[in-house]
């Protein structure tokens, strides 16, 4: 949106389709840029150092989601509270947002730095990492954990910026940081040399996240029209609403850590280290393809939250339909090439043609339900935006723990499926959670219809 245009006015009265584009395009591009961090680390390390180093980076990735979980817990929760406060014109709440966020993020980041550095080796062992993969992964992960404060403050403040409706500004700041990461990756990998190339990738990420944090702070100190940094302290009135909404968003991140840890361990058990390499490449593609949908959800959140806060339920419904259709169309951009050219997709990470051929069918299976993810992700975002944390948390827990974990353990034992059962578990889980999400959405809109009457 134009930075000079009143975001609240556009959200509450602007054309639904044009507003959706105005919100989604910068948010989508911004989130794609976020996804480039780990994606490009894996690409550069895989091509410049080798498959062992690439596997080390990918095995480490689930544990970097601890930081993403903290940023999402406080950032997404604060953004949800902010968008509804903007709809209600609650200036007191708006003024408390940033001080509360900085206090929470700083405390949680300090805990991650201490425990992450101490227990990095033990965490990676849970994922089945061993030998040289384990040694390189420990070096990579400890550097990432040491930069937790920069990562979490940078990402959480960017989420608040998007919650304010400043999607374009948030995208530009994130893009600068990600482009810096892409530039630094090959430079620092070469500087550290083949033996320590993973350290180069880790430092590139931390430096670029530090720049992101600094730019975000400059915006909230000097340039934001509505949201400024006032007293840095815990705000008791905000703790419960921020954490209740943020918790459901955080579950998506933290449970991904648990989910991927078990995935790496299970494929190691059923197929050996080459299947860890295949899974690492497949999850890189999945994580990157998720990013545009998360970007659309970032635009969706202030649109729904602001109109819900203003009790404009007709526009809540209109935005929900418009965003879900658009997200489904966007998903086809990734779904079609991955389903049609799986070997070429895997070849970006894996140079061994035999491993690529082995993993191609499993990549297709992993992506079989991707075309439905727009509806699934936006359903969770919808409940976060309107403050119904319980429904959002239920869907997240079902998808990543309650349904998925039993299936990933049981299916490999059935019908002689073996490692194929590991990949099949995601397909079955997604179908079940999608159906549950549709039922919850229908119920929510029925309640809004009664309230409108």
Secondary structure by P-SEA (a helix, b strand, c coil): ccccccaaaaaccccaaaaaaaacaaaaaaaaaaacaaaaaaaaaaacccaaaaaaaaaacccaaaaaaaaaaaaaaaaaaaaaaaaaccaaaaaacaaaaaaaaaaaaaaaaaaaaacaaaaaaaacccaaaaaaaaaaaaaaaaaaaaaaaaaaaaaaaaaacaaaaaaaaaaaaaaaaaaaaaaaaaaacccaaaaaaaaaaaaaaaaaaaaaaaaaaccccccccccccccccaaaaaaaaaaaaaaaaaaaaaaaaaaaaaaaacccaaaaaaaaaaaaaaaaaaaaaaaaaaaaaaaaaaaaaacaaaaaaaaaaaaaaaaaaaaaaaaaaaaacaaaaaaaccccaaaaaaaaaaaaaaaccccaaaaaaaaaaaaaaacaaaaaaaaaaaacccccaaaaaccccccccaaaaaaaaaaaaaaaaaaaaaaaaaaaaaaaaaaac
